[in-house]
Amino acid sequence: MAPTPSPSTATTARPRRARASAGGSGTPRRTIAIVEKELNEMKKENEILKLEVASLKLAATLAAQTANDVVEKVPKPATSNFSIFVAMGFVDTEDDQKKYCGIQRTVHDVSLHAGISFNRSYRDQPSEIIAKIFKACRQAWPELARYENNWATAALLQQFITNRRKYLRSKGFLSAAPAATATTASVAAAPAAAAAATTPVGVVAGGAVPNIADVDAQVQAEDDD
């Protein structure tokens, strides 16, 4: 018959069993699961940080572009005698020449549709018509907004009106500037030859002037000669 263990022997045996169970296979599996969970959480946090960094970089880039847009405003030249082409920042390349001619043609076309009168100088044109022309030209060519107070568009428009008035005056359609006391209209009657012409004639401020297409064609023909 085996001897009955004393209380002290039973007490010392239980901790050894507890220690033995603590070293079993269950604890390592739980530890690995915890580590994997922590790694996954760290990966998620890392992805979030990457997104935040990318967002900050994008915001910085947009802010820099906005700052550049403000800096790139082009002031009007201080002198009145300047080349519009050069003052607008264009150089003598094919691309710049095409763009300048495109802007120039837009200013001409828009001004005609807006109701510009060659019976008046640029300074005497109605302000509401000038404002409409500036707005329409900016919509067609957004880069025109870079020029302070629309000075580039104004210069092109003034050039167009001045040149057309000179041409019409040279052909007898527009009289010379009247004296201060004169009461006659500044637009002369069209010559008989012009009245008999088959090309259409437009009416501007009560006076007959050639259609702008006819004027352009005639100017081009004279330039070719």
Secondary structure, DSSP 8 states (H G I E B T S, - for coil): ------HHHHHHHHHHHHHHHHTSSHHHHHHHHHHHHHHHHHHHHHHHHHHHHHHHHHHHHHHHHHHHHHHT-B---SSSS--HHHHTT--SSHHHHHHHHHHHHHHHHHHHHHT--TTS-GGGS-HHHHHHHHHHHHHH-GGGGGBGGGHHHHHHHHHHHHHHHHHHHHTTSB-----TT--S-SB----HHHHT-SS-EEEETTEEEE-HHHHHHHHHHHHH-
